[in-house]
């Protein structure tokens, strides 16, 4: 072992081989060093060579040291892993296809572990093991190893990008290097799924299914760890101490031809992943992270995250093809042991990997380059150098001044509001969200001086528009459509993108007065608006998503692909959510054209906005329920699941009349939720019964045991990849010859979706559901459940049962739309079983357990506050503010992994859940910023200027907000009970205006 040390009065470093194992600091420069920052893993360098992780270190390392310099030489990087495709395109269920496997070429003479891209199929976790067999030669070769993976060993339930591997120990499995071997997976449990790629990503073997090759380009996602390792690189690490500066460079030399990526230093510290406390400096050495681009990460965000959290790229930095992301120069760690650390070099990037007791900070470069640029081909003899620098600073280094601060005589509206806005408003990297987020990100950032605002502006300028004016959807990858379902098969475009693009452009100009931006964007926003008025027939007063110039796939029927942020739900055709932002876009175009000098065009857009509002209130208002519906589909069916998001965002846009607004708020506060029960719900299966044209296939069922009526029956159909199949569904009383209770044509059968038919409230008894009149390929899934009802084809019994769901009528649940989560409303108030994208089986998910079906989304609390301030009273709005901030003050700070401190489960990057509160929900910053727009009433419009319409409750005497950036000025705005004072923080000049509560006054032009 080679050990070494280097220290001055501020920094003490020591290590062995190629790893530093000790870092201690004294920012006062007196040599009184505190505790060791490093824990198991230390500070080391890691390379990813062709998908294999190589960690530097070995017994042959040498070093030389002087007073303030240390050189560590001959650091070996040995390869112990060979990896097949690191990403995936599809999933496979071993129970559906026995003998799923992969041939591979042995890299060395001994294999130690096999890693597999496993996940939970169909959302139902497996309960029985997955058998693994390794064979010589191929699928029929002699077994060399037989083992199993238990359900509890699954690394992650989600099919994550990149794939997360579950490992099984092979012992020391002897192999012949270069020879062909094979592993296979078998299970009779349909909960197991395995990922594969059809991009021909592995040259050393081939995917098999039951001994056959399903696709010559297909490979399972897997990895092998071999023993011993093969040395592929050698490194030299030069370290220099200069007072409080730690300056180092590691240079690696390739000894083989390899492509490296995701390379960088790894710094591992202590950590307590479980629980909610973040105050212990031993287990939590840092309290927050912020960087030169304006991003801010509180430590609470990391608590209770799975180990995969860092692998999911929760980064300060992101890969993006847009010019919105700028090179990061430094990242600041705020410490809890008497010092801060600031890491800095050009293009620094950081993410995290966590275990129960450690946190590994992964430093990388190329923070804004696309993935393909991150790969660096190296031939033998090539070198690459990597900086690693930090400075030691006194603890509590202040944040940059551009972070806004709130002050008030009310305790919640000072530090708690300031911190919550910082925690939620700045935790996402600039410009790395889709166009569906532009309304929210512009409201959160455009009034601040944060560099994130400039990143959003660059992102907005870089979004692609089609020739006809359609605005592309998914900005991080600059793709036309949403990433799922497969955009090469389905039209995954979202149609809120055009209005949100226009609204965001208008809001950025309103706050900044950037005339160059206005000149660049006006031709684009005009094209975007023309797409809405021409292609989607918006000139009529409402856009129709499946108009001839739009997308015929977005019909708004059950199983249709979604068209907006609410991606599981089948919004479409005449859609209330799209049209509320069409209204906002028309008003924004009026403001922009006034600024651009287009008086006639401005009048046109104002007139259109008036028509939209009238048409919207006529088309989407549900007078019986006192709220707006979600959509009217192409068949004229109204879809209304009590959408809180449609109603509160429509109120923020000013669409309802005063009486409508009062009715919506009465429903939110006093309306009952509406729930159903599944009387029969058969589980997934392992086969599909194909229906040939002319056949009538049926499944009998009996609801007598339930003792209650039923109102919907659904069948689980497949089309084998086709998109042009159709059928008819009929429910009959009694057997297959019984009287038809209800019958409905299915113009487009969705591949893998539940297809439901509404029936009159049928009493308990014996019934039959049948599928007939099929056109194209249609199949009905055979359930694996043991169920007594007969399955028949043209009257003859066949193996079954066929998968069905039988659902009760709606009944009233608790009136807890607002109070269920407390800090944010439910997203909907009525159980939605079948109005989803075909891939989502909402009927199997209990009410309230999924964010889009009775769950909660934190951003909605901001719109709830704004809606109440506008349509109700100051006291009403402030009641929601106090509920939000009181809850935020609990130890979890409304963030981190599941569950929250009050037991609430979360939806996050790992999987579905009831509530979204932080990553990956950057829109959560809307919750605290609702105070700015609602209680203080501060806003800006391109032509109207900076205005305010305060609504202070009786408990609040004054509120101020500092660092409001408006058209080159930095303002502090103080709202009192009858006056507003605006102070220019650069010139020191102030002005005070009087106002009446709820009435808008201009503060600046």
N, C-alpha and C positions, 0 to 999 in steps of 0.2 A: 504494500500500500504506500502511495506517495502522498504525504501530508504537507501542508503549507499554510502560512498565515501572512496577513498584510494589514497594518493598521496605522492610523494617525490619531489626532485628538478627537475627531468626529466620527470616524468609521473604523470598525474592527471587522475584518473578514478572515475566514479560515476555511479550509476544505481538504479534500483528498481526491486523488485521481482527477476526473474531469468535472467534479461537482463541488460547489461551495456549500458547506454545511453550517456556516455561522455568519450572520450579519447582525452586528450590534451598533447602536448609535448613541451619540451625545451631541445634540444640536448646539449646546453651549460651548463645545470645543474644549472641554476640560478632561477628556478621557475617562469620564465616569459613565461607562457604557451600560445601557439598559439590557433587558432580556433579549435573548436570541430571537430574531424574527423568524428564522427558518425552522421548519420541522421536517419530517420524513420526506425525502425527495429533494430538499434543498433548492439551490439555484443551479440549473443545468441547461444544456442546450439540446434541442431535439430536432431531428430531420425527419421529413416524410419523403421517402424515396420510393417512387412508383407505388405508393399506397402503403408502404411498410414504415412503421415508426422506429427510428433509430435514436437511441439515447447514448450520448457520449460518455465514455469512461472505461477504465481498464487498468491492469496492474503495470503496464509498461509506460504509463504517463511520467513525464519528467517536468521539473520546474526550475526556474532561476528567479531570484528575488533580490531587490535592492530596497532602499529606504521607503520609496513610495510606489514601486512598480513590481509587478509579478507577471511572469510569463509561464504558462502551462502548455507544454508541448506533447506531441504524440498522443493526443486524445483519440482513441479509436471509436468509430461508429460501426457497430456490427449489426447485420440484418438477421433477424430471427423470424421474419414474417413474410409470407407470400400472400398476396391479396388478389381475389377476383374482383368483379365490378364493385366499386365503392358506393355507387348509387344504384337506383333501381327504377323500373318502369311499371312493374306489375307485382301482384301478390298471388300466391298459390296456396291452396288448402290441401295438405297431404291426405286428408280423409276423402276428398273428392277424387283424387288421383293417386292411388297407392303406388309406392315405389318411386317417389320423386327423388331425384339424385343428381350427382354431378361427378364427372370424371375429372381427374387433375393429374398434373405431373409433379412428382415428388421433388422438392427443391434440395433436400439433403438426405442424409442416411437415417435420420431420426425425427419423428414428428411428436410434438408434445401436446398441442391443443388444436381443436377445430372450432372456429367461430362461425355462427350462422345468423343470417338476417331474419330472425323470427319475430312474429308479432301476433296479436290477438285478431283472429279472423271473425268477421261479422259482429264485432263488438261483444262477443260472449267468451269470457276467459275459459281456457281449457281446464278440465279437472282430471284428465288422465295423461300419462307421460307420452313423450315423443321418443320413439325408438330410433337410434342411430347405429348404422352398420357401416364399417369401412371394409372394402373388399380389394383384393388384388385384381389387376387387369381392367375389369369393367363391371357392368350390372350383374353378370353371371359368375364373377370370380369368387374365389374362396374367401369366406369372412375372416378378417384379421383382427377385428375389434367389434364388440357389440356393447352398447351402453344406452343410456336414456337420459333425457332432460325432463326433470319434473316441472310441473306448471309454476311452482314457486321460484324456479331458477330463471324464468324469462326476464331478460334485462330491461325490457320496456314493452308496454302493451301497444304502443303506437308504431305505425309504419313511418318512421321518422326519416327526414333527409338531413344529412347523410344517414345511411343505415346504421343502427346500433346493434352490435353483435352480442349474441349469447354464446358463451364458451363452454365446451365440454373437454375434460382432460382425457387424453389418449394414452397416458403413461409415456413410455419411450417406445413408440411404435416404429420398428425397424423397417426401412424402405431402401430401395435401390434408387439413388439419385438419377433423375431423368426418366424413370419408369412411370407407367400409367397406373393410377389407382382410382378407386371409386368410393363415394359415400352415398348412402341412401337414407331417406327419412320415411318413417311409417307411423301412422296413428289412426285410430278409429274415432278420434275426437275432433270434430270440425272446428274447434276453437283455435287450433294451431294453424298459423299461416307462415309461409316462407316467401321472402322477396326474391325476385329475379329481374334480370335485365335482358332485353332483346337487342342490345347495341353491340354485340360481339366484343365485349370488353375484356375477355380472358382468352388468351391463345392456347393455354395449356390443357384445355379440356372442353367438356360439353355437358349441357343440362340434358337429363333424361326424365321421362315420365312413363313409369311402368315398363321400363326396358326399351322404350322408343325415344327417338329424338323429335320433340315437338316442333322445334324451330332451330335451324343450324346456327342462328346468331344468338341463341339464348344461353345464359349462364345464371346459376344461382348466385346470390350474394353470400360470399363466405370468405374466410381467411384461415391460413394455417400458420402455426408457430412451430418453427423447426429448432433443432438443437444438435450441434452447436451453431452459433452464429457465424456469418461470413462477413469479414471486415470489408466495408465498401468506401468509407471516407476516413480521413484523419484530420484532426483539428489542432489549431494553436490559439490559445486564449490569452490576450494581452490585457492586463488590468492596471489602471493607474489611479491613485488617490491624490486629489488636489483640494485640501481643506474639506469642504462639505460635498465635493463632487466625486462620484464614483464613475469613472470613464473606462469603458472596456470595448474591445472588438474581438470577435472570434472569427477566424478564417478557416474554412474547411477546404480540403483538397480531395477531389474524387479519385478513387483508385479503380473504379469501374465505370462504365457508361450507365448513367442513371438520370432520371428526371426528378428533381426535388420540388417540394411545395409545402405550404403550411409549416415552414421552418421558423424556429425562433427559440427564445429563452423561456424557461418554465420556472417560476418562483413559487414555492409551496410553503404556506403558512398554516398555523393552527386555525381551526374553525369548529364551530358547533352548529351543524346543519339543522339539527332538530330544535324544536321549541320556538320561543318567541323573543327571548332576551338577547339584546345585542350590546349590552353595557359592559360585559366582562372583557377587559383588555387582553387577557390571556388567550381566550378563545376567539376574540373578535378584535384583532389588532388595528383594523381600519373601519371607519364609520361611514365614509362616503368616497365617491370617485367623481371627478369632473375633468374636462379636457378643453383643449384649445378650440374645438369646434362648437362648444356650448352645451355638450351633453353632460348630464348629471345622473349618477346612479347612487341611490341610498343603499346602505348595506342590508337593510330589511328586505330588499327585493330578492336577495339570495337565499333567505331562510327557507328550509324545508323543500328546496328544489331537488329533483332527482339528480343522480350523477350525470345523466345525459344533458343536463341544463346547458353546460358550456358547449358541448358538442352541437347543440342547436343554434350556436352562434348568437348568444346573448352577448353582444360585443359592444365595446366602445369602438365603433367603426363598422363598416360593412363593405361587401363587394357590390359594386353597382356600375352599370354601363353609362350612367348619367353623369354629366359634369357637375351635378349638385353636390356630390361629396368632394370635399377638399382634403388635401393632405393634412393629416393631424401632426402637430409638432410636439405636444406634451400631454401627459395624463397625470393628474394630481391625486395622490392617496392621502386622505385626512386620517391621521393616526390617533390612537387612544393610549399611547405609551410615551407621550411627551415629545413626539416628533411627527412631522409629515414627510412624505417622499414625493418628489416630482420626477417622473420618468420622461425622458425627452430625446427624440431623434426624428428625423424626417420620415413621415408616413408610418408612424407607430400605430399598432392595433392591439387590442386586448380583449380576450374573453376568459371564461372561467370553467374549470372542471372541479367538481366537489365530491368528496366522500363524506362520511359522517363526521370525521374529525380533521379533515384537511381541505384547504382551498388552494388550488393551483391556478396562478395567474399566468395565462399564456400570452406572451408578447410576440407579435408578428409584424411584418411590414406589409406594404401594398394594401392599405386600408380601403382604397376605392377602386382597385383594378378588378376586372371580371375574372372569374375562376380560371379561364384558360390562360390569362396573363400571369397568374400566380405560379404556374408551372415553369420550372427552369431546367431545360435539358443541359446536362453536364457530361462531358466525355472525360476519360481518364486523364488526370493532370490538370483539369480545370479547377479554379478556385472561386469561392464566393466569401464575402465578408459581411458580418452582421454586427451592428452596434448594440450596446446595452449600457445606457447611461442613466444615472439618477442623481439628484441633489437632495441633501438632508436639510429640512427646514424646521423652524419652530412649529409646534402644534398650533392648530386653529388658524392656519393661514386663511385669510378671508377669501370668500368667493369673488369672482369678477363682478364688477359693479352693475353689469347689465341685467343681473337677475332681479326681477321686480320684488319690492317689499310692500307689505300692507301693514298699516298701523290703525288702531282704533281705541276708543274707550271701552269697547266690548272685548273681553279677553279672547274670544274665538276668532275675531277678525284681525288679529295681529299676527303673532308668530305662528299659530296653528295654520291659518290660511296661507301665509307666506310659504311655510314649509311644504304644505300639501301641494300647492301650485308648483313648487320647484320639483318635488318628487315625481309628480305626474306629468307636468308640462314639458320636461326637458330630458326625459329618460330614453327617448328614441333618437337614433342617429338621423341626421338631416337628409331629407329627400328620399328616404328609403321606404316609403309607403305608397300604396296604389292610389289612383285617382279618386277612388271612393272615399278617401280620407281627407280630401282637400278642403272641404267645408270646415272640418274640425281642426285640422292643423293650422289653417289660416286664422281661425278665431283664437287659438291658443297662442300662436307665435307672432302674428303680424304687428301687434302693438308693443312688442318687446324689442330690445336692441340685441338680442341673442344672435350669434352667428348661425344658429339653426334656422332663423328666419331667412337669411340669405341663401342657405342651402335649399329651403323650400322654394324660394324664388327661382333658383337655377334649375331645380327639378321641374317646376312648372313650365319654364321656358323650353325645356328639353323634351317634354312629352310629345310623342308622335301623333299626328293627325293623318287619317286616311285622306285620299283625294276628295272624297265626298264630305269631309268634315268630321267623321267619327273620331272621337278622342280615345286613344288606347287606354287599356284598363290597368295592367299590372306593371307599375313603374320599376320595381326593383330589377326585373329582368327585361324591361322594355318589350313587353309582349302585348299583342292586340287583345287577348282575352284573359280571363281568370285562369289560374293554373289547374283547376279541376272543375268538372271531369275533364278527360283528355281533350285538349283544345284542337287536336288534329282530327277528332271524330265529331265533337259537338261544337256548336257556336256558343262559346263561353264569354262573349262580350257582355259587359255591363253597360246599361244605358242611363245610369245616373252620372256617368263620367262626363258627358258633355255639359250638363248644367253645373256640376260641381267645379269643373275647370273654369267656367265663366265666373262663377261666384267667387272663387279663390283669386282669380286675376283682379277682379274689381276690388276685393278687400285689400289685397296687397297694395294696389295703387292708392286706395283711400288712405291708408295709414302712412305710406312713404312719400306720396306725391312724385314718384319716380317717372318722369316724362319719357325717358328713354325706354323704360319697360312698357309704358303705355303704347308708344309707337310700335314697338316690336310685337306686342300682343294683340293689338286691335284687329289686324287682318285674321289672326288665328281665332279669336273669340267670335268674330263675325261668321267665319266658316263653321265653327262649332254650333252656333245658334241656328245657322241655316240648315244644318243637318236635322236639328230638332223640328224646325218649322216645315221643312220640305220632306225629308225622308221619313220622318215619323208623324207627319200630318199635324204638327203642332200649331200651324196657322189656324186650325179649326177651333183652338181653345184648349185642347188636351193632346199630349203625345200618345200615340198608339204604338207600342213597342214592336208588335208583329205586323205593322203596316208594310206594304210592298217594298219600301226602302229601308226597312229595319231587318228583323229576323223572324222568319216563320216558326222557328223552334220555340220562341218565348210566348207561348199562348196563354200562360197563366193557369193552365190546367194542373191537376195533380200530376206529379212526376216530371213536370217541365223543369228545364235548367233555369237557375236563378239569374237575376239581372242586376243585383246590387250587393252592397255589403252584407246583407242578410242572405248569405249564399246558399244555405240549405233550403230556403223557402222559395216556392215556385211563383214569385212575383212575375207579372207579365201582362200583356195585352193592355188594358186600361189600368194603369198601376198608380196607386195613390202616392207611393213614396217617390217614384220618378217624377210625377207631376208636381209635387210640392216644391221640388227643386227646379223644375221648369219654371214655375212662378217666380222663384227667387232669382233665376237666371234672367228672366225678362226684366225684372226690376233693376238688376245689376247692369243689363245692357242699356237701359234708360240712363242710368248714372254715367256709364262710360261714354256713351255717345254725347251726352251733355258736355263732358270734359274734352272730347275729341272734336267738338264743333259740328257734330251731325245733328242739328236741331230737328230736322224732319224725321230722321231715323229714331231719335229719342222719343218723339211723340208716338211713332209706330209701336215701339216697345212698351210704352206706358199703356197704350190702348190694348195691346195684347195681354199685358199683365192683368188689366181689368177683366178681360174676357176669360182668362185662365181662372181667376178667382171665382167668377160666377159659375163657370162650368164645373170647377172642382167641387164647390159646395153643393151643386145640384147632383153631380154624379156619385160622389163618394160619401155623402152624409147619410148615416143610418139614424133616422129620426127615432126609431123604436128604442135604440140603445143609447142615443145621445152621444155619438162619436163617429169618427171617420172609419170606413172599412179599409182593407188593404188593397183589394183589387177586384176588378170585374173581368172574368176570363173571356176567351173568345166565344164560348158558348152562352155567355150572359150570366153565368153563375157568379154570385157575389161571395167573396172570401173575406170573412171578418172573424179573426181570432183575438179580437180585443187588443189591437196593436198600440202599445204605449209609445213606441218609437215614431210611428206615423203621426199620432195625435200631438205629442209634445213638440216634435220638430215642425209640424204644420203651424202650431201656435206661435213658436218662435219666429216663423216666417210671416206671421200676421194674416193667415188665411181665414180663420174662423171669424164670424161676427162676435160681438160681445156675448150674446146669448148662447151661441154655440160654444164659446170658450168656457162659459160658466157650466154648461152641460157636461163638457169633457171633464172638467175638474171635479164635478159631482160624481161622475162615474169613477174616476180615479180614486177618490176618497171614500166612496160609499158603495160602489158597485161590487157585486159578488164575483168571484172567479167561477168558471164553469169547467167541470171535469167530467171524465168518462171512466168506465171500467172496461177492461178486456174480459169478456165473458168466455171467449175461446181464443187462444193464441198459440198455434202450433209452432214448434221450433224449426230451425234450419235443418236441412237434410243433405244427402250425398248424391242425389240423382235428380234429373229433370225429365218429366214425361212430355215428350214432344207431341203436339196436336197436329194431325194432318188435316188439310182442308176438307170440310164436310163432316168431320167428327164433332160430337158433343161430349165433352169431358166434364164430369161432375163430382162433387164431394158432398156427401150428406153430413149433417151435423145436428146436434140436439142441445138446446139451451135450457132444458127443463131443470137441470140441477142448479142453474144459476138463480132461478126464481124471479128473474126480471126480464123486461123487454129488451130488444136490441134495435139499433137504428142504422148500423152500417155493417157491411160484410166486405171483406177484401180478400183477393187472391194474389199469390206471389208468382208473377209471370216472368219469363225470359224470352228474348228474341234472337239469341245466339249472335249478338253483335249487329243485328239489323235495326234499321230505324224507320221502316215503312210497313210494319206489321199492324194489323187491326183485329178487333174481335168484338164480341158482344158478351156481356155478363148478365146473368139472370138469376134471381133468387126465387125459389118455389117453395110453397108450403108442402110438407110431407116429402115424399120421395121424388124420383126423377120425372115422374109423370104428374106431379102435383101442379096446382094452379100457380101461375106466375104472380108473385107479389110485386116485383119490380124488375125492370130490364133496362139496360143502358148500353149504348154502343161506346166502344173505346176506339176513337179514331186513330190514335197512335199508341201502341203498346210499348211501354218503356222496358228496356232490357235490365231485369233484376228488380223491378219496382213492385210494391203493393198497389193493386188497382182496386179502388173501393167503389161500392155502389150504395147510395142512400136508399133506405127503405122506410116505409111508415113504421112507427113504433110497434114492432111485432111482438106478440106475447110469447112466453116460453113455449117451446115445443120442438118438433122434428121438422127440419128444413133441408133444402138442397141448394147449393150454389153451382152454377154451370157456366162453362165458357164454350161459345159456339161462334159460327160465322167467321172463323179465322181466315185472314188473308196474310200470306207470308209466313215465315217460321215463327211459331209461338210454342213455348213450353211452360209447364206448370211444375214448380218445385215440389218434390216428394219430401215430406217431413220425416225426420228420424224418430219423432215422438210415437208412442204407443197410443193410438186413438181408435175408438170403435167405429166411427162413421165409415160407410162404404165409399170407395172411389170407383167410378165407372167410366167406361168409354162406350158410347152408343148403347148403354144399358148393361154391358158386360163388365163384371167386376175386374179391377186391375189392382196391382200392388199400390198401396197408399200408406198413410193418408196424404192427400195433397194439402199443401200449406195454405191455411186460411187464418183470418183474424175476424172475430165477431165482437162488435163494440156496442156498449150500452148507449142509451140516449144521454144527453147532457143533464147534469144536475148541478145545483148551486153549491159552490164550496165557500170557504171563508172570504170575507171582504177584505183581503189583505194585499191588494195591488200595490199599495204604497208601503205597507208595514211589514211585508214578508221579509225583505232583506234589511229594511230600515234606512240604509244609507243610499239606496237607489231603488227606483220602482221595478216591479216585474217588467219584462219586455213585452209580454202579452198576458191576457187575462183568461183566455179560453183554450183548452187543450186542443192541440193540432195533431191529428193522427196521421194524415195522409197527404197534406198539401206541401210536399217536399220534392226536392230533387230525388230522382228515382233511387239513388245510391243510399239515401238515408231512410232507415226504417223507424220513423218517429213513433209508430204505434207501440214499439217494444220498450220505449224509454219512458219511465214514469214522469208524470207531470211535474215540472219544476226542476228536473234533473239535467236539463239541457238549456243552455243560455238562450236559444231562440224560441223556446217553448215554455214560457212561464219562469225562465231564469232571470238573471239580472245582468246589466251591462253598466258599469260605473258612469260612463259618459252621460247616460240619460238623466242622471240627477242634475246636471247642469241645465239641460233643457227643461226639466221639471221646475227648477228655480226660475228660469226666464219666463216660462209660461205663466206661473203664478204671479210674478211681478207685473206682467202685462195684463192678465185677465182677471186677477183676483185682488190681492192686497199685499202690502208690505209685510204684514204679520204672517200671512200665509206663506209667502216666499221664504221669509226668515226662519220659519219653522223647519223647512227642509234644509236650510243652511246649517242650523244647529244640529239636526239629526246627522248630517254628513260629517261635520267637523268633530262632534262629540265621538262619533265612531272612529274617525281617523286617529284620534289621540290614544287609542288603545295600543298596546305594545307592538302589534304586527304592522301598524301603519297602513292597514288595508292593502297589503301586498305580500309577495313571497309565494311559496308553494302551498299546496292544499294539505290540511284545511287551515282556514283562518282561525284566529284565537277563539271565535265564537262557534267553531265547528262547521262553518260554511265551506262546502267544497268549491273548487275553482275549475274553470276551463282555462287551459293554458296550452303551451306548445306541445305538450305530451298527449293531450286528448281532450275529449268533450267533458263538460261539467256544467254546474248550475250558473256560475257567476264569473264574469271577467272583470278584473280590477287593475291589472298592470300588464306586463309583457305577456302575450303579444297584443296589447290593446293600447296603442299610443293615444287614442282618442279619449282615454281616461282623464287627460288634462282638462277636458270640458267640464268636469265636475266642479273643481274650485273656481274655474274662470267664469262659471255661471254667476258668481257674485259680482264680477266686474260688469257683465252685460245685464244682469237682472236687478240686483239690489242697488248698485251704483248707476246702472243704466248708461254706462259709457260705451260709445260706439263711434265708428267713422264710416262715412260713405264718400265715394269719389267726388260728388258734386255738392253734397250737403255739408261736408266737413266733419270736424270733431264735435260731437254733441253728447249730451247727458240728459237722462230722465230719471233721477234718483227716486228710490222707494225705500227710505229708511224706516225701519220699524221703531216703535216707541222705546225699545231697549237700547237703541244705538243713538248716541249723540253726534258722533262724527266717525268717518272712515277716510283714510288717505291711502293712495297708491303711488309709489315712487318708481321712477324709471319707465314711464310711459313714453315711448318713442313715437313722435308724430311729426312727419315731414321735416326731418332734420333737427327737431327740437327734442330735448329730454325734459319731461314734465313731471312734476309732482302735483297730483290732483287731490284736493281735500274737499270732501262733501260733508256739509253740516245740515242741520235740519231745514234751513231755508236758503243757504248760500253754497256756492261752489267756488273754491279758490284754485287757480291754476298758476303754478310757479314754474318758470323756466329755470332749470337747475344750472344751466350754463351761464346765463346772463344775470340771474338773480331777480329778474322782473316778475311781478305777480299781478294778477287781475282777479277780481271777485265779481260773480254774477249771482243774481237772485233767481230762484225757481219756485214753482209750485209742485208738490209731490206728484210724480207720474207724468209731468209735462216736460217735453223735450226742449232744451235750450242749446244754443250753439256756443261752444267754448273756443273754437278756433276755425279758421278757414284754411 
